[in-house]
Amino acid sequence: MAAHRVGAGAGERGCVVRAAVSLVAMHCLVVDDETRLTDLVVRYLTESGHTAEGRYDGPSGLAAARDPRVDAVLLDVMLPGLDGVEVCRTLRGEGIDVPVILLTARGAISERVAGLDAGADDYVVKPFAMEELLARLRAISRRRPGPAGRLQVGDLVLDPEQQRAWRGDTELDLSRREFDVLRVLMENAGRVVSRLRLLDEVWDGETDLRSNAIDVHVSKVRAKVDRAFDRTTITTLRGRGYRLETGP
């Protein structure tokens, strides 16, 4: 696709954009008070195989960046409410290690140094090429892998490290056993998981387990993951086990 520039009026806050394909899908947060630019970057990231969402000020960007599902933050330095350097510094102070790329319309060395000292991983000076931005995202994804073992099937996301799970934007309230049942099903999405395998992996092979305990827990998981959202994701295959479907 031919490169084109954001229309007149964006000035030095604009960017040159090219469609490109990234090999590693990431969920990106774009924080910039220039709404047109933010929406444009979100759209191109989505077209390039990522998922993305936008925020337009420092406080809302900081709140969104705390979400453990965010894989990278593209953060403008000049933001209302709280500037990008302070947002980055706050995240690092809270122990949140999400990769951050600063976006700045000024190329001053002092600004770059301030951002990097605050914990940013990289910076891009406006106007920038989307192709370059995607390359930098690929670079930080190689340097700093995402949360270990995070699973995603459709709009189901599960984070074993934090023991949290979501369907879309809704966090699921799961007991420890229910969480483990869902984890095993997601690890084997599209494949049949036998009751014996669930017994081994979730209950560690307990021999005195009540005969219907597995069925009861799967039913509870199905109620929270499927019925609460009017969905049919977990299916029962009589005499074989259970399967988490991967289709829509």
C-alpha positions as CSV (number, residue, x, y, z in Angstrom):
1,M,0.0,0.0,0.0
2,A,1.3,3.4,-0.8
3,A,2.3,5.6,2.1
4,H,0.1,8.5,2.9
5,R,0.2,11.3,5.5
6,V,-2.5,12.3,8.0
7,G,-4.4,15.2,6.5
8,A,-3.7,18.9,6.9
9,G,-4.1,20.2,10.4
10,A,-2.3,17.4,12.1
11,G,1.0,19.2,11.6
12,E,4.0,17.7,13.3
13,R,1.6,15.5,15.3
14,G,0.8,13.5,12.2
15,C,2.4,10.3,11.0
16,V,3.1,8.5,7.8
17,V,1.3,5.2,7.7
18,R,1.8,2.0,5.8
19,A,-0.1,-1.2,6.2
20,A,2.2,-4.0,7.3
21,V,1.9,-7.5,8.8
22,S,3.2,-8.3,12.2
23,L,4.2,-11.9,13.0
24,V,3.3,-11.7,16.8
25,A,-0.2,-10.5,17.7
26,M,-0.3,-8.1,20.6
27,H,-2.9,-6.2,22.5
28,C,-1.8,-2.6,22.3
29,L,-2.9,0.5,24.2
30,V,-2.5,3.8,22.3
31,V,-2.6,6.9,24.5
32,D,-2.6,10.3,22.7
33,D,-4.8,13.4,23.1
34,E,-4.9,13.8,19.3
35,T,-8.0,11.7,18.8
36,R,-7.6,11.5,15.0
37,L,-4.1,10.2,15.3
38,T,-5.0,7.7,18.1
39,D,-7.9,6.3,16.2
40,L,-5.8,6.0,13.0
41,V,-3.0,4.1,14.9
42,V,-5.6,1.8,16.5
43,R,-7.1,1.1,13.1
44,Y,-3.8,0.3,11.5
45,L,-2.6,-1.9,14.3
46,T,-5.9,-3.9,14.0
47,E,-5.5,-4.2,10.3
48,S,-1.9,-5.5,10.9
49,G,-3.1,-8.4,13.0
50,H,-3.0,-6.8,16.5
51,T,-5.8,-5.8,18.7
52,A,-5.8,-2.2,20.0
53,E,-7.7,0.4,22.0
54,G,-7.3,4.1,22.5
55,R,-7.3,6.6,25.4
56,Y,-7.0,10.3,25.1
57,D,-5.5,11.6,28.4
58,G,-3.0,10.6,31.0
59,P,-5.3,9.4,33.9
60,S,-7.4,7.2,31.7
61,G,-4.3,5.9,29.9
62,L,-2.7,5.0,33.2
63,A,-5.9,3.2,34.4
64,A,-6.1,1.2,31.1
65,A,-2.3,0.3,31.2
66,R,-2.8,-1.4,34.5
67,D,-4.9,-4.1,32.7
68,P,-2.7,-7.3,32.6
69,R,-4.1,-8.1,29.1
70,V,-2.2,-5.1,27.6
71,D,1.0,-6.3,25.9
72,A,2.4,-2.9,24.9
73,V,1.6,0.8,25.5
74,L,2.2,3.5,22.8
75,L,2.3,6.6,25.0
76,D,2.4,10.2,23.9
77,V,4.6,12.5,26.1
78,M,2.3,15.5,26.0
79,L,-1.0,14.4,27.6
80,P,-3.6,16.3,29.5
81,G,-4.0,15.5,33.2
82,L,-0.8,13.5,33.5
83,D,2.1,13.6,31.0
84,G,3.4,10.4,29.4
85,V,6.7,10.4,31.3
86,E,4.8,10.5,34.6
87,V,2.4,7.8,33.5
88,C,5.4,5.6,32.7
89,R,7.1,6.4,36.0
90,T,3.9,5.5,37.9
91,L,3.5,2.2,36.2
92,R,7.1,1.2,37.0
93,G,6.6,2.4,40.6
94,E,3.7,0.0,40.8
95,G,5.7,-2.9,39.5
96,I,3.9,-3.0,36.2
97,D,6.5,-4.0,33.6
98,V,4.4,-3.7,30.4
99,P,6.5,-2.5,27.5
100,V,6.2,1.2,26.8
101,I,7.0,3.1,23.6
102,L,6.9,6.9,23.9
103,L,5.5,9.0,21.1
104,T,6.7,12.5,20.9
105,A,6.5,15.4,18.5
106,R,9.8,16.7,19.8
107,G,13.1,15.0,19.2
108,A,15.0,16.7,22.0
109,I,17.6,14.5,23.6
110,S,16.5,15.6,27.1
111,E,13.0,14.4,26.5
112,R,14.1,11.0,25.3
113,V,16.4,10.6,28.2
114,A,13.7,11.6,30.7
115,G,11.3,9.0,29.2
116,L,13.9,6.2,29.2
117,D,14.9,7.0,32.7
118,A,11.3,6.8,33.7
119,G,11.2,3.2,32.4
120,A,10.2,3.5,28.8
121,D,11.5,0.8,26.5
122,D,11.7,2.8,23.3
123,Y,10.6,6.1,21.7
124,V,9.3,7.2,18.3
125,V,9.5,10.8,17.1
126,K,6.5,12.2,15.2
127,P,5.9,12.2,12.3
128,F,6.6,8.5,12.1
129,A,6.0,5.7,9.7
130,M,3.6,3.0,10.9
131,E,5.9,0.5,9.4
132,E,8.6,1.7,11.8
133,L,6.2,1.6,14.8
134,L,5.2,-2.0,14.0
135,A,8.9,-3.0,13.7
136,R,9.6,-1.5,17.1
137,L,6.6,-3.4,18.6
138,R,8.1,-6.6,17.1
139,A,11.4,-5.7,18.7
140,I,10.1,-5.2,22.2
141,S,8.0,-8.4,22.0
142,R,11.2,-10.3,21.3
143,R,13.1,-8.6,24.1
144,R,10.4,-8.7,26.7
145,P,8.1,-11.7,26.3
146,G,4.5,-11.4,27.5
147,P,3.2,-12.9,30.7
148,A,4.2,-16.6,30.8
149,G,1.5,-19.0,29.9
150,R,-1.3,-16.5,29.2
151,L,-4.0,-18.2,27.2
152,Q,-6.5,-16.8,24.8
153,V,-9.3,-18.6,22.9
154,G,-11.6,-16.2,21.1
155,D,-12.6,-13.6,23.7
156,L,-11.7,-15.8,26.6
157,V,-8.4,-14.8,28.2
158,L,-6.7,-16.6,31.1
159,D,-3.7,-15.5,33.1
160,P,-2.3,-18.4,35.1
161,E,0.3,-16.3,36.8
162,Q,-2.2,-13.8,38.2
163,Q,-5.0,-16.5,38.5
164,R,-7.4,-14.2,36.6
165,A,-9.7,-14.9,33.6
166,W,-11.9,-12.7,31.4
167,R,-14.6,-13.1,28.8
168,G,-14.3,-10.0,26.7
169,D,-14.2,-7.1,29.1
170,T,-15.8,-9.0,32.0
171,E,-13.6,-10.6,34.6
172,L,-14.8,-14.0,35.6
173,D,-15.3,-14.9,39.3
174,L,-13.9,-18.5,39.4
175,S,-12.9,-20.7,42.4
176,R,-9.5,-22.2,42.3
177,R,-10.8,-25.5,41.0
178,E,-13.0,-23.8,38.4
179,F,-10.0,-21.8,37.2
180,D,-7.9,-25.0,36.8
181,V,-10.7,-26.7,34.9
182,L,-10.9,-23.8,32.5
183,R,-7.1,-23.7,32.2
184,V,-7.0,-27.3,31.1
185,L,-9.8,-26.9,28.6
186,M,-8.2,-23.7,27.1
187,E,-4.7,-25.4,26.9
188,N,-6.4,-28.1,24.9
189,A,-8.9,-25.9,22.9
190,G,-10.5,-27.8,20.1
191,R,-9.5,-31.2,21.5
192,V,-11.4,-33.6,23.8
193,V,-10.3,-33.5,27.4
194,S,-11.3,-36.7,29.2
195,R,-12.6,-36.8,32.7
196,L,-9.5,-38.9,33.7
197,R,-7.2,-36.1,32.4
198,L,-9.1,-33.5,34.4
199,L,-8.8,-35.8,37.4
200,D,-5.1,-36.0,37.0
201,E,-4.4,-32.3,36.2
202,V,-7.0,-30.5,38.5
203,W,-7.4,-33.0,41.3
204,D,-4.0,-34.6,41.2
205,G,-5.5,-38.0,40.8
206,E,-7.5,-38.0,44.1
207,T,-8.9,-41.5,44.5
208,D,-11.6,-40.5,47.0
209,L,-13.1,-37.8,44.8
210,R,-16.9,-38.0,44.6
211,S,-18.0,-39.5,41.3
212,N,-19.8,-36.4,40.1
213,A,-17.4,-33.8,41.3
214,I,-15.8,-33.3,37.9
215,D,-19.2,-32.9,36.2
216,V,-20.3,-30.4,38.9
217,H,-17.2,-28.3,38.5
218,V,-17.5,-28.3,34.7
219,S,-21.2,-27.3,35.0
220,K,-20.2,-24.4,37.3
221,V,-17.5,-23.3,34.8
222,R,-20.0,-23.5,31.9
223,A,-22.5,-21.4,33.9
224,K,-20.0,-18.6,34.4
225,V,-18.2,-18.8,31.0
226,D,-21.1,-19.6,28.7
227,R,-24.6,-19.3,30.2
228,A,-23.8,-15.9,31.7
229,F,-23.0,-14.6,28.2
230,D,-25.6,-16.6,26.3
231,R,-22.8,-18.6,24.7
232,T,-22.0,-22.3,24.0
233,T,-18.3,-22.8,24.2
234,I,-17.9,-25.8,26.5
235,T,-19.5,-29.0,25.1
236,T,-19.9,-32.4,26.6
237,L,-19.1,-35.5,24.5
238,R,-20.9,-38.3,26.2
239,G,-18.6,-41.1,27.2
240,R,-15.5,-39.1,26.0
241,G,-15.2,-35.9,28.0
242,Y,-15.4,-32.2,27.3
243,R,-14.2,-29.8,24.7
244,L,-13.7,-26.1,24.5
245,E,-14.8,-25.0,21.1
246,T,-12.6,-22.6,19.1
247,G,-15.2,-21.4,16.6
248,P,-17.4,-18.3,16.9
